[in-house]
Structures are given as C-alpha cells and as structure tokens.
Amino acid sequence: MRNKFDMQLERLSEQLIFMGSFCEKAIANATKALRNGDLELAKLVMSEDEEIDQIEKDIERLCLKLLLQQQPVARDLRQISAALKMITDMERIGDQTSDIAEIIISAGMSEARDISVIGTMAEATSKMVHDSILAYVNKDLEMAQKVMLADDEVDRMFELVKAKLVELILKDGGKQGEKAIDLIMITKYLERIGDHATNIAEWVEFSITGVHKDGQLVER
C-alpha cells in the first residue's frame, strides 16, 4: 500500500513540474510577444491559460484522492497540502501572464518594444518559478530560501522600470504616456508573479519544516 502511495506522490511531483513548465513557457511567450510586437503569440498565451487551469484541476483531484484514499502521515500531509497551495499560486501566474498578453493585444503593440530591463525581470521571475518547484520536488530548503531572497531583486527591477517610465512621461510632455502606463502595468504583473513564486517557496519551506512564515498565504 505504501509503495502505491509513494508512486502517487511521485506522480504529484511530476504534475507540479509539468504545470510549472507551462507557467515558465507562458512568461517567456508573453515577454517575446512584447519584445517583437507579436499579437498572435499574445493570443496564444491567453488561450494556453485555460490549459494551466485544467492542470490545476487535475492536480487538485490527485491531492484529494491521496488525502481520501490513503492514510498519509504528518509529513505526507504537509507535502500534499503544500501542493494544493502551490497550484493556486501557479494558476494565478497563468492569469497574470494572460493579463500581460491582454494588454499587448488591447494596446495594439504590433511593434517591437525596447524592454531590456523588463526582459531581465521576466527571466528572473521565470527562474523563481522553476526553482521553487524544483525545491519542492527535491525537498531542498536552501533553494526555496534563495527563491524568497530573489524576490527583493525583482522588486528592485520593478522600481527601476517604473522610475524610468515615469521619467519618459515627464520628458515628452505625456505624448508616450499611454504606452508607458501599459508597460508599467506589465512590469507590475511580473512583480506579482515574483510574489507568487515566493509564496510557492514559502509553502515548500512548510512542506519540509512544518513551519510557514505567516501561518497563511497573503495575497500581495
């Protein structure tokens, strides 16, 4: 019985990796759509958000099956409950990449954008998502804690981009104001993705130690 349970836990880890890879792909494609002014790619990002939602439901069902059909010990309960929290954050990451894509489409950004810092920020948040899930699978507390620390750098980049765009608005007398606001919104969504990756890492820490920083997930 325990062997079957362990196999199902392994399946859970595989599904989390699969969902995480979709989130990473969504971040990369949204950034590429912005960089290249690719409206079709932005539409693809929005459509693939539904796949992330479906994977969340599949993982949720697996977690409930593990809880109801097996008799998990305390360590297993932490692992399963952490996974349930993690997929909520990953689903929201999918939502926020879709929101970025929606801005690209609604603003008609059919031309390339100079987004070197935004691109760096997107890569950083994608790495946070990847590393937080890997930390869960490998039960790597140190990696989870590094993800939490990485959020400070993402926040710093957000403030940098915001300051540059505000400066642009002031310099051109507001002519580029609407475009600048769109880019500020996009970077804000990336900053929130970093927050969700941090939430995931905190639940990884809980799954390993039994202690969660705040005792609850705080939406930021």
C-alpha positions as CSV (number, residue, x, y, z in Angstrom):
1,M,0.0,0.0,0.0
2,R,2.8,2.4,0.9
3,N,4.6,1.7,-2.4
4,K,1.4,2.7,-4.3
5,F,1.1,5.8,-2.2
6,D,4.8,6.7,-2.9
7,M,4.2,6.3,-6.6
8,Q,1.2,8.6,-6.4
9,L,3.3,11.2,-4.6
10,E,5.9,10.9,-7.3
11,R,3.1,11.5,-9.8
12,L,2.2,14.6,-7.9
13,S,5.7,15.9,-8.2
14,E,5.7,15.2,-12.0
15,Q,2.4,17.1,-12.4
16,L,3.7,20.0,-10.5
17,I,6.8,20.1,-12.7
18,F,4.5,19.9,-15.8
19,M,2.3,22.8,-14.5
20,G,5.4,24.8,-13.7
21,S,6.8,24.3,-17.2
22,F,3.6,25.7,-18.6
23,C,3.9,28.8,-16.4
24,E,7.5,29.3,-17.5
25,K,6.5,29.0,-21.1
26,A,3.7,31.5,-20.6
27,I,6.1,34.0,-19.1
28,A,8.6,33.5,-21.9
29,N,6.0,33.8,-24.6
30,A,4.4,36.9,-23.1
31,T,7.8,38.6,-22.9
32,K,8.6,37.6,-26.5
33,A,5.2,38.9,-27.7
34,L,6.0,42.2,-26.1
35,R,9.5,42.3,-27.4
36,N,8.5,41.5,-31.0
37,G,5.1,43.1,-31.1
38,D,3.7,39.7,-31.8
39,L,-0.1,39.9,-31.3
40,E,-0.7,36.3,-32.4
41,L,1.8,35.0,-29.8
42,A,0.0,37.1,-27.2
43,K,-3.3,35.5,-28.2
44,L,-1.7,32.1,-27.8
45,V,-0.6,33.0,-24.3
46,M,-4.2,33.9,-23.4
47,S,-5.6,30.6,-24.9
48,E,-3.0,28.5,-23.0
49,D,-4.1,29.9,-19.7
50,E,-7.0,27.5,-19.9
51,E,-4.6,24.6,-20.1
52,I,-2.9,25.8,-16.9
53,D,-6.4,26.0,-15.3
54,Q,-7.0,22.4,-16.3
55,I,-3.7,21.1,-15.0
56,E,-4.6,22.8,-11.6
57,K,-7.9,20.9,-11.5
58,D,-6.1,17.6,-12.4
59,I,-3.5,18.1,-9.6
60,E,-6.3,19.1,-7.1
61,R,-8.1,15.9,-7.9
62,L,-4.9,13.9,-7.3
63,C,-4.3,15.6,-4.0
64,L,-7.8,14.9,-2.8
65,K,-7.5,11.3,-3.9
66,L,-4.3,11.0,-1.8
67,L,-6.0,12.5,1.2
68,L,-9.2,10.5,1.0
69,Q,-8.0,7.1,-0.2
70,Q,-4.7,6.8,1.7
71,Q,-3.7,7.4,5.3
72,P,-0.9,9.9,5.0
73,V,1.4,10.6,7.9
74,A,2.1,14.2,9.1
75,R,5.0,14.6,6.6
76,D,2.8,13.4,3.7
77,L,0.0,15.7,4.8
78,R,2.4,18.7,4.7
79,Q,3.6,17.7,1.2
80,I,0.0,17.3,-0.2
81,S,-1.4,20.5,1.5
82,A,1.6,22.5,0.3
83,A,1.0,21.2,-3.3
84,L,-2.6,22.4,-3.1
85,K,-1.4,25.9,-2.0
86,M,1.3,25.9,-4.7
87,I,-1.1,25.2,-7.6
88,T,-3.3,28.1,-6.6
89,D,-0.3,30.4,-7.0
90,M,0.7,28.8,-10.3
91,E,-2.8,29.2,-11.6
92,R,-2.6,32.9,-10.7
93,I,0.8,33.1,-12.5
94,G,-1.1,31.8,-15.6
95,D,-3.7,34.5,-15.1
96,Q,-1.1,37.3,-14.9
97,T,0.7,36.2,-18.0
98,S,-2.7,36.2,-19.7
99,D,-3.2,39.7,-18.4
100,I,0.1,40.8,-19.9
101,A,-0.9,39.3,-23.2
102,E,-4.3,41.1,-23.0
103,I,-2.5,44.5,-22.6
104,I,-0.3,43.7,-25.6
105,I,-3.4,43.0,-27.7
106,S,-5.7,45.7,-26.4
107,A,-2.9,48.3,-26.8
108,G,-2.2,47.1,-30.3
109,M,1.5,46.7,-29.6
110,S,2.3,45.5,-33.1
111,E,5.9,46.9,-33.0
112,A,8.9,45.9,-31.0
113,R,9.5,47.4,-27.6
114,D,12.9,48.2,-26.0
115,I,12.4,46.2,-22.9
116,S,15.9,45.1,-21.8
117,V,15.2,45.5,-18.1
118,I,11.7,44.1,-18.4
119,G,13.1,41.1,-20.2
120,T,15.6,40.6,-17.4
121,M,12.8,40.9,-14.9
122,A,10.7,38.3,-16.8
123,E,13.7,35.9,-16.8
124,A,14.2,36.4,-13.1
125,T,10.6,35.6,-12.3
126,S,10.6,32.6,-14.5
127,K,13.7,31.2,-12.7
128,M,12.0,31.8,-9.4
129,V,9.0,29.7,-10.5
130,H,11.3,26.9,-11.8
131,D,13.5,26.9,-8.7
132,S,10.6,26.9,-6.3
133,I,9.0,23.8,-7.8
134,L,12.4,22.1,-8.1
135,A,12.9,22.8,-4.4
136,Y,9.6,21.1,-3.6
137,V,10.5,18.0,-5.7
138,N,14.0,17.7,-4.2
139,K,12.9,18.9,-0.7
140,D,15.6,21.5,-1.0
141,L,15.2,24.1,1.8
142,E,18.2,26.1,0.8
143,M,16.9,26.5,-2.8
144,A,13.5,27.6,-1.5
145,Q,15.1,30.2,0.7
146,K,17.1,31.5,-2.3
147,V,13.9,32.0,-4.2
148,M,12.5,34.1,-1.4
149,L,15.6,36.3,-1.4
150,A,15.4,36.6,-5.2
151,D,12.1,38.4,-4.8
152,D,13.9,41.5,-3.5
153,E,15.8,41.8,-6.8
154,V,12.6,41.5,-8.8
155,D,11.1,44.3,-6.7
156,R,14.2,46.4,-7.2
157,M,13.9,46.0,-11.0
158,F,10.2,46.9,-10.9
159,E,11.0,50.2,-9.1
160,L,13.8,50.8,-11.7
161,V,11.5,50.3,-14.7
162,K,8.7,52.3,-13.1
163,A,11.1,55.3,-12.4
164,K,12.4,55.2,-16.0
165,L,8.9,55.1,-17.5
166,V,7.7,58.0,-15.3
167,E,10.8,60.0,-16.4
168,L,9.9,59.2,-20.0
169,I,6.3,60.6,-19.5
170,L,7.7,63.8,-17.9
171,K,10.3,64.3,-20.7
172,D,8.0,64.0,-23.7
173,G,5.1,66.0,-22.2
174,G,2.9,63.0,-21.9
175,K,3.0,62.0,-25.6
176,Q,4.2,58.5,-24.7
177,G,2.1,58.4,-21.5
178,E,-0.4,55.7,-22.5
179,K,2.4,53.4,-23.8
180,A,4.4,54.0,-20.6
181,I,1.4,53.2,-18.4
182,D,0.9,49.9,-20.3
183,L,4.5,48.9,-19.7
184,I,4.2,49.9,-16.0
185,M,1.2,47.6,-15.8
186,I,3.1,44.8,-17.5
187,T,6.0,45.1,-15.1
188,K,3.6,45.2,-12.1
189,Y,2.2,41.8,-13.3
190,L,5.7,40.5,-13.5
191,E,6.4,41.7,-9.9
192,R,3.2,39.9,-8.8
193,I,4.5,36.7,-10.5
194,G,7.6,37.1,-8.4
195,D,5.4,37.4,-5.3
196,H,3.6,34.2,-6.2
197,A,6.8,32.3,-6.8
198,T,7.8,33.5,-3.3
199,N,4.6,32.2,-1.9
200,I,5.3,28.8,-3.5
201,A,8.8,28.8,-2.0
202,E,7.3,29.5,1.4
203,W,4.9,26.5,1.1
204,V,7.9,24.4,0.1
205,E,9.6,25.5,3.3
206,F,6.4,24.5,5.2
207,S,6.4,21.1,3.5
208,I,9.9,20.4,4.7
209,T,9.9,22.1,8.2
210,G,6.3,22.2,9.2
211,V,6.6,25.9,9.7
212,H,5.1,28.6,7.5
213,K,6.3,32.2,7.7
214,D,3.0,33.9,8.2
215,G,0.7,30.9,9.0
216,Q,-1.3,31.8,6.0
217,L,-1.0,32.8,2.3
218,V,-1.1,36.6,2.0
219,E,-2.1,37.9,-1.4
220,R,0.3,40.6,-2.4
